[in-house]
């Protein structure tokens, strides 16, 4: 019985790497409509250089990567987005882990709905 208790307690200990949690990236993003039926996502991430992922959710399914968007030296990014058929289509931005920051996903930026 003592052996089982020792093994259980050993797995419950937290390593020093897990104790110091990495901060999230500093990312701001928003969706908008440039003209009738032309939509875009734009934003800025000051703690990352590379490509961010555009995630799309169609008709209540899971969020999946649609494309990768290049981030400028200033940290800004912008990309057009499109609706899938006549289904409700929602979007998020995900920034990968890099430079001491953990992977960060924005809240839902908005949805395109046909009425």
C-alpha positions as protocol buffer text, in pm:
chain_id: "A"
residue {
  index: 1
  type: UNK
  ca { x: 0 y: 0 z: 0 }
}
residue {
  index: 2
  type: UNK
  ca { x: 285 y: 242 z: 78 }
}
residue {
  index: 3
  type: UNK
  ca { x: 440 y: 181 z: -264 }
}
residue {
  index: 4
  type: UNK
  ca { x: 120 y: 279 z: -445 }
}
residue {
  index: 5
  type: UNK
  ca { x: 92 y: 598 z: -241 }
}
residue {
  index: 6
  type: UNK
  ca { x: 454 y: 693 z: -316 }
}
residue {
  index: 7
  type: UNK
  ca { x: 407 y: 646 z: -691 }
}
residue {
  index: 8
  type: UNK
  ca { x: 89 y: 853 z: -688 }
}
residue {
  index: 9
  type: UNK
  ca { x: 249 y: 1138 z: -495 }
}
residue {
  index: 10
  type: UNK
  ca { x: 552 y: 1138 z: -727 }
}
residue {
  index: 11
  type: UNK
  ca { x: 335 y: 1197 z: -1033 }
}
residue {
  index: 12
  type: UNK
  ca { x: 151 y: 1484 z: -864 }
}
residue {
  index: 13
  type: UNK
  ca { x: 465 y: 1697 z: -820 }
}
residue {
  index: 14
  type: UNK
  ca { x: 505 y: 1995 z: -1052 }
}
residue {
  index: 15
  type: UNK
  ca { x: 833 y: 2040 z: -1236 }
}
residue {
  index: 16
  type: UNK
  ca { x: 1010 y: 2379 z: -1224 }
}
residue {
  index: 17
  type: UNK
  ca { x: 944 y: 2427 z: -1597 }
}
residue {
  index: 18
  type: UNK
  ca { x: 568 y: 2396 z: -1546 }
}
residue {
  index: 19
  type: UNK
  ca { x: 573 y: 2621 z: -1238 }
}
residue {
  index: 20
  type: UNK
  ca { x: 691 y: 2923 z: -1439 }
}
residue {
  index: 21
  type: UNK
  ca { x: 409 y: 2951 z: -1693 }
}
residue {
  index: 22
  type: UNK
  ca { x: 488 y: 3122 z: -2021 }
}
residue {
  index: 23
  type: UNK
  ca { x: 292 y: 3441 z: -2098 }
}
residue {
  index: 24
  type: UNK
  ca { x: 51 y: 3468 z: -2391 }
}
residue {
  index: 25
  type: UNK
  ca { x: 135 y: 3666 z: -2704 }
}
residue {
  index: 26
  type: UNK
  ca { x: 14 y: 4027 z: -2719 }
}
residue {
  index: 27
  type: UNK
  ca { x: -234 y: 4000 z: -3008 }
}
residue {
  index: 28
  type: UNK
  ca { x: -524 y: 4220 z: -3115 }
}
residue {
  index: 29
  type: UNK
  ca { x: -749 y: 4132 z: -3409 }
}
residue {
  index: 30
  type: UNK
  ca { x: -1085 y: 4228 z: -3553 }
}
residue {
  index: 31
  type: UNK
  ca { x: -1304 y: 4138 z: -3847 }
}
residue {
  index: 32
  type: UNK
  ca { x: -1482 y: 4379 z: -4076 }
}
residue {
  index: 33
  type: UNK
  ca { x: -1663 y: 4433 z: -4406 }
}
residue {
  index: 34
  type: UNK
  ca { x: -1473 y: 4651 z: -4656 }
}
residue {
  index: 35
  type: UNK
  ca { x: -1765 y: 4672 z: -4900 }
}
residue {
  index: 36
  type: UNK
  ca { x: -2081 y: 4477 z: -4971 }
}
residue {
  index: 37
  type: UNK
  ca { x: -2005 y: 4105 z: -4917 }
}
residue {
  index: 38
  type: UNK
  ca { x: -1625 y: 4160 z: -4892 }
}
residue {
  index: 39
  type: UNK
  ca { x: -1492 y: 4065 z: -4548 }
}
residue {
  index: 40
  type: UNK
  ca { x: -1146 y: 4079 z: -4388 }
}
residue {
  index: 41
  type: UNK
  ca { x: -954 y: 4009 z: -4068 }
}
residue {
  index: 42
  type: UNK
  ca { x: -681 y: 4247 z: -3955 }
}
residue {
  index: 43
  type: UNK
  ca { x: -474 y: 4281 z: -3644 }
}
residue {
  index: 44
  type: UNK
  ca { x: -138 y: 4325 z: -3478 }
}
residue {
  index: 45
  type: UNK
  ca { x: 87 y: 4096 z: -3276 }
}
residue {
  index: 46
  type: UNK
  ca { x: 386 y: 4271 z: -3118 }
}
residue {
  index: 47
  type: UNK
  ca { x: 553 y: 3965 z: -2965 }
}
residue {
  index: 48
  type: UNK
  ca { x: 582 y: 3747 z: -3278 }
}
residue {
  index: 49
  type: UNK
  ca { x: 735 y: 3746 z: -3626 }
}
residue {
  index: 50
  type: UNK
  ca { x: 640 y: 3484 z: -3883 }
}
residue {
  index: 51
  type: UNK
  ca { x: 296 y: 3359 z: -3984 }
}
residue {
  index: 52
  type: UNK
  ca { x: -25 y: 3347 z: -3782 }
}
residue {
  index: 53
  type: UNK
  ca { x: -297 y: 3088 z: -3849 }
}
residue {
  index: 54
  type: UNK
  ca { x: -650 y: 3178 z: -3956 }
}
residue {
  index: 55
  type: UNK
  ca { x: -899 y: 2934 z: -3800 }
}
residue {
  index: 56
  type: UNK
  ca { x: -1248 y: 2882 z: -3946 }
}
residue {
  index: 57
  type: UNK
  ca { x: -1560 y: 2720 z: -3801 }
}
residue {
  index: 58
  type: UNK
  ca { x: -1836 y: 2619 z: -4044 }
}
residue {
  index: 59
  type: UNK
  ca { x: -2193 y: 2557 z: -3922 }
}
residue {
  index: 60
  type: UNK
  ca { x: -2098 y: 2483 z: -3561 }
}
residue {
  index: 61
  type: UNK
  ca { x: -1816 y: 2234 z: -3631 }
}
residue {
  index: 62
  type: UNK
  ca { x: -1468 y: 2260 z: -3486 }
}
residue {
  index: 63
  type: UNK
  ca { x: -1221 y: 2536 z: -3570 }
}
residue {
  index: 64
  type: UNK
  ca { x: -975 y: 2430 z: -3843 }
}
residue {
  index: 65
  type: UNK
  ca { x: -676 y: 2606 z: -4000 }
}
residue {
  index: 66
  type: UNK
  ca { x: -774 y: 2770 z: -4331 }
}
residue {
  index: 67
  type: UNK
  ca { x: -452 y: 2953 z: -4414 }
}
residue {
  index: 68
  type: UNK
  ca { x: -139 y: 3108 z: -4271 }
}
residue {
  index: 69
  type: UNK
  ca { x: -101 y: 3486 z: -4287 }
}
residue {
  index: 70
  type: UNK
  ca { x: 238 y: 3659 z: -4296 }
}
residue {
  index: 71
  type: UNK
  ca { x: 305 y: 3916 z: -4023 }
}
residue {
  index: 72
  type: UNK
  ca { x: 486 y: 4235 z: -4133 }
}
residue {
  index: 73
  type: UNK
  ca { x: 789 y: 4372 z: -3946 }
}
residue {
  index: 74
  type: UNK
  ca { x: 555 y: 4619 z: -3776 }
}
residue {
  index: 75
  type: UNK
  ca { x: 354 y: 4323 z: -3641 }
}
residue {
  index: 76
  type: UNK
  ca { x: 46 y: 4395 z: -3854 }
}
residue {
  index: 77
  type: UNK
  ca { x: -143 y: 4142 z: -4064 }
}
residue {
  index: 78
  type: UNK
  ca { x: -450 y: 4151 z: -4288 }
}
residue {
  index: 79
  type: UNK
  ca { x: -627 y: 3892 z: -4503 }
}
residue {
  index: 80
  type: UNK
  ca { x: -958 y: 3854 z: -4683 }
}
residue {
  index: 81
  type: UNK
  ca { x: -1203 y: 3592 z: -4551 }
}
residue {
  index: 82
  type: UNK
  ca { x: -1486 y: 3414 z: -4728 }
}
residue {
  index: 83
  type: UNK
  ca { x: -1810 y: 3246 z: -4628 }
}
residue {
  index: 84
  type: UNK
  ca { x: -1862 y: 2876 z: -4703 }
}
residue {
  index: 85
  type: UNK
  ca { x: -2179 y: 2851 z: -4914 }
}
residue {
  index: 86
  type: UNK
  ca { x: -2473 y: 2991 z: -4717 }
}
residue {
  index: 87
  type: UNK
  ca { x: -2354 y: 2844 z: -4387 }
}
residue {
  index: 88
  type: UNK
  ca { x: -2262 y: 3040 z: -4075 }
}
residue {
  index: 89
  type: UNK
  ca { x: -1882 y: 3083 z: -4086 }
}
residue {
  index: 90
  type: UNK
  ca { x: -1682 y: 3207 z: -3782 }
}
residue {
  index: 91
  type: UNK
  ca { x: -1312 y: 3299 z: -3752 }
}
residue {
  index: 92
  type: UNK
  ca { x: -1026 y: 3315 z: -3497 }
}
residue {
  index: 93
  type: UNK
  ca { x: -651 y: 3391 z: -3515 }
}
residue {
  index: 94
  type: UNK
  ca { x: -391 y: 3162 z: -3358 }
}
residue {
  index: 95
  type: UNK
  ca { x: -30 y: 3266 z: -3287 }
}
residue {
  index: 96
  type: UNK
  ca { x: 218 y: 2976 z: -3244 }
}
residue {
  index: 97
  type: UNK
  ca { x: 451 y: 2947 z: -2944 }
}
residue {
  index: 98
  type: UNK
  ca { x: 777 y: 3137 z: -2998 }
}
residue {
  index: 99
  type: UNK
  ca { x: 1039 y: 3329 z: -2799 }
}
residue {
  index: 100
  type: UNK
  ca { x: 922 y: 3236 z: -2450 }
}
residue {
  index: 101
  type: UNK
  ca { x: 552 y: 3290 z: -2528 }
}
residue {
  index: 102
  type: UNK
  ca { x: 291 y: 3014 z: -2541 }
}
residue {
  index: 103
  type: UNK
  ca { x: 45 y: 2944 z: -2823 }
}
residue {
  index: 104
  type: UNK
  ca { x: -229 y: 3206 z: -2814 }
}
residue {
  index: 105
  type: UNK
  ca { x: -574 y: 3196 z: -2975 }
}
residue {
  index: 106
  type: UNK
  ca { x: -801 y: 3501 z: -2997 }
}
residue {
  index: 107
  type: UNK
  ca { x: -1166 y: 3483 z: -2897 }
}
residue {
  index: 108
  type: UNK
  ca { x: -1416 y: 3451 z: -3181 }
}
residue {
  index: 109
  type: UNK
  ca { x: -1360 y: 3751 z: -3414 }
}
residue {
  index: 110
  type: UNK
  ca { x: -1705 y: 3731 z: -3568 }
}
residue {
  index: 111
  type: UNK
  ca { x: -1922 y: 3529 z: -3802 }
}
residue {
  index: 112
  type: UNK
  ca { x: -2051 y: 3573 z: -4156 }
}
residue {
  index: 113
  type: UNK
  ca { x: -2420 y: 3483 z: -4172 }
}
residue {
  index: 114
  type: UNK
  ca { x: -2651 y: 3488 z: -4476 }
}
residue {
  index: 115
  type: UNK
  ca { x: -3007 y: 3593 z: -4402 }
}
